[in-house]
Amino acid sequence: MTRPHLLLSSFAGILISASLLANGAFAAEPELLLVIKNHRFEPAEIKVPAGQRVKLVVHNQDSTPEEFESHDLNREKIVPPGAKASIFIGPLKAGRYTFSGEYNEATAKGVVIAE
């Protein structure tokens, strides 16, 4: 292949890849919403596919900050009042993974179930 043809075919490959990405041919992680409201997580139980990375979007609807904390998932994230935070978890083995709100541990509790 001559040099101009090599450049043209490389450029075509880049355009095809960009087109596939723009059209969603490569699936992104599943995204799940977790709401903090009245110092509780809603839903308190989240089911995720085992073996797959997942994006949790934590929306703090309380007027005070909360810290999403999970020793099982090895994640900690402070979420200011009214704000959203993204937390990536997994891929996880099948099982139960607890999480809590560090500032309201008595009420802000939950579990991720990977199946």
N, C-alpha and C positions, 0 to 999 in steps of 0.2 A: 504494500500500500504506500502510495506517495504521501509526502508530508501534508499537502492540502487536504487529501482525503482523510487522513488520520485526524486532523484537526476538526474537520466537518463531522466525522462520525462521533468524536468525543463530545462536541457541542450538541449534537442530536441526542446523545445519551443523557446529557445534563438536562436538556429540555424535557425529555420524556420523564425523567425522575421527578422534576419539579412539577410537572403536570399531574403525575400520580399522587404526589403529596398533597397538592391543592385539592384534588378530588377525593381525598380520604381513602385512597387505596391501601395505605398503611394505617391500620387501626391504632388509635391512641389508647391509653389506659382507660378502663372504665372509670367514670367519675361519680362519686357518691356524696350527697349532701348530708352533713351532720350539723344540727342546729343546737346552740346552747341557749336555753330559754328558762327563766326562773331557776337558774343554777342547776339545770338538768340537761343531759344530752338527749336529743330527740332525732332519730330513734335511739333507744338505749342498746339495741341489738342490730348489728349490721352483718349481713351475709355477703361474702365475697368469694369469687372462684379461687380455689387452691391453685397454686402454681402460676398465678398471674399478678403482675404489678397493678396496683389500684391507686387512684388519686382520691383522697378524702378532702372535701372542701368544708372546712369548719367555719360556720357563720355564728358569731357571738351576738345574739340579740339582747343580751343583758346590758345594764348600764355600768357594769364593772368588768375589769379584765378577767380572763380565765386562762389557765394553762392546761392544754391538752397534754396529758402525760401517760405514757405506757412503757413500763419496764419490759413487758412481753414483746412489744413491737420495737423497742429501743428508739422511741420518739418522744420529744418534748417540744412544745410550741406555745408561746404566749400569744393569745388572740385578744387584742384590745376591744373595748366595747364598740359595738356596731360594725366591726371589721370582719373580714373573711381571711382565712389562711389556708394554704394548700399543704397537705401532708401526703407524701408518697409512701405507701407500704407494700411489702411483698417483693417478689413472689413468696407466698406463705405456704407452709405445709398444712395439711388438713388439721384443724384443731381450733381451740378457743384462745383468744388473746384479749386480756382485759385492758381497759383504759379508764382514766378518771380525770376530773378537774382538780388540780392540786389546790386551788383556793377554796373549793367547796367539796371536799372529798366525801362528806356525809351524803350528799344528794347527787352530785355529778359523777355518775358511774355508767360504764357500758362495756360491751364486749363485741369484738369482731369474731365472726365464725367463718372460717375458711373451709369450704367443702367442695 
